Every structure is written in C-alpha cells, then in structure tokens.
Amino acid sequence: MTTLGTASDELLAGRAADGDTAAFAVLARRHGPYLRAFAIRLTGSSADADDAVQEALISAWRALPGLADRSKVRSWLLSIVSRKATDRIRARRPSDELDEELPDSDDSNSPEERAVAQSRLDALARVLASLPEGQRQCWLLKEVGGYSYEEIAEELGLTVAVVRGRLARARVTVIREMEEWR
C-alpha cells in the first residue's frame, strides 16, 4: 500500500477530488514552496505571494473535482497561482509599493540605486502581468525556474515547439517593454 507522502500527484488529486483533505494537504506541502517562489517572482512581495498561494489553494480545492487531467496537477496549480498573483498586482494601490521592503536589498546600495532597482522590478512585473498566461508561465519556468524546453513542455502539457514559440513571443515583448531599463 502506498503512503500518501510517496503517492503520485495523479493519485493524490483523485483522492482530494473525492474529498480527502489529507491527500490535498500532501499536494499543498509538496508543491507549496515552488508555488510560493513562483508567486514571489510574479508579485515581488512575500506577503502578496503568500496570499496568492493561499487563494490559489482554496480555489484549487473547490475546482479539483472538475480537473480533467489529474496528472498535470502541478501545472494546473501554477496557472491558478499565476492568475491570483496577477489579480494581486492589479489590485495594488500605488502607495502599497512604497511600504514594501525591496527584495534582495543590500544596505551598501544607495537609496537611489535601490529605487532604480525597485522601479526596474516593478516594470518587469507589469510587463509579465501583461503577457498572455501561457507566455508568462513559459517565461517564468525558463528564466526563473531554469527549466529546459522539454521540462516546460512536460510540466504544461505542451509540445516543445509550442513552448519555443511562446517563449520567443514572451522574450520579444519583455525586451521591447524593458528597453528603457537597458
């Protein structure tokens, strides 16, 4: 008999879809750190990332019975986190960003350098939020997660050719939109 901790995502998703909270808890623990890191990269904020992941897990619990391909639960969770993180970015008031601590800030950097770095990150977050979801997922998995084309294709249930196309379009947009920061 397989213990829940070593069970496949597909088995866990099936059991969770039937109401097994312990199986869903294993999925959340298994994928939670990656989902949180993904959300932090999208939002630039630990607090927003935590909220986005929590909202995504609540949505996933409710929608899991309708998930057609339970073997792709991780990519499905990533797409929900991506939407929730984008919602959080859009909902920010302009003054919210002034209150956040700068990611990776170093006390040796001048306030001006930190402000420029934060502005650059904010601009990138806006560009990423404007990308179609599929392009954003491919770009983040490649550029942030370090995934290969094949790994991205497997993770998202796409062909390598589709991944290459989405990445190419995402990169063109990011380069064009971030030109002023070069």
Number of C-alpha atoms within 10 A of each C-alpha: 4 7 8 17 15 9 15 15 22 16 14 25 27 20 18 20 21 12 15 13 14 14 22 23 17 19 24 19 11 14 16 19 12 14 27 21 18 23 27 20 20 27 28 24 19 17 12 21 24 18 18 27 27 18 16 22 22 11 15 21 17 12 11 22 16 10 15 9 12 19 18 17 22 22 17 19 22 22 19 20 27 25 17 23 29 21 15 16 20 12 10 11 9 8 8 9 15 11 8 12 12 16 15 9 14 10 8 8 11 11 11 9 13 18 14 13 18 20 14 16 18 17 17 20 17 18 18 24 20 14 16 12 16 16 23 23 24 26 26 19 20 17 13 13 15 12 16 14 19 14 16 24 18 15 19 20 15 13 13 16 12 15 26 18 13 20 23 15 16 23 16 12 17 19 14 11 15 14 9 9 12 6
